[in-house]
Amino acid sequence: LLKVVGSKYRQHIPEILRRASKHMELVFGLELMEVNHSRNIYALINKLNLGGDEGLSDEGSLPKSGFLMVFLGIIFMKGNWATREEVWEFLSVL
């Protein structure tokens, strides 16, 4: 997070993390949970209750929330942004 925010705003990281966590919960149904306080390790927990076939895509193969997590993951791995070409290249593999 420090790489993205920068050392100039280091003192604002707790507020940035709080707001980002709130928006991820509202928009994507993900809760940011601290796993290890001493090492500052966090995990994203899916708060959506997708039981049975409710969350499956039309083809019945990949839950919609699973696709979203994979899609957001590729953007994260590309440094928090990805070009259209990178996204399409990734999607073509699926």
Protein Blocks (a to p, Z undefined) as FASTA:
>chain_A
ZZmnopmlmmmmmmmmmmmmmmmmmmnopacddfblmlopacdddfbdcehjllpcfkom
acfklmmmmmmmmmmmnoopacfklmmmmmmmZZ
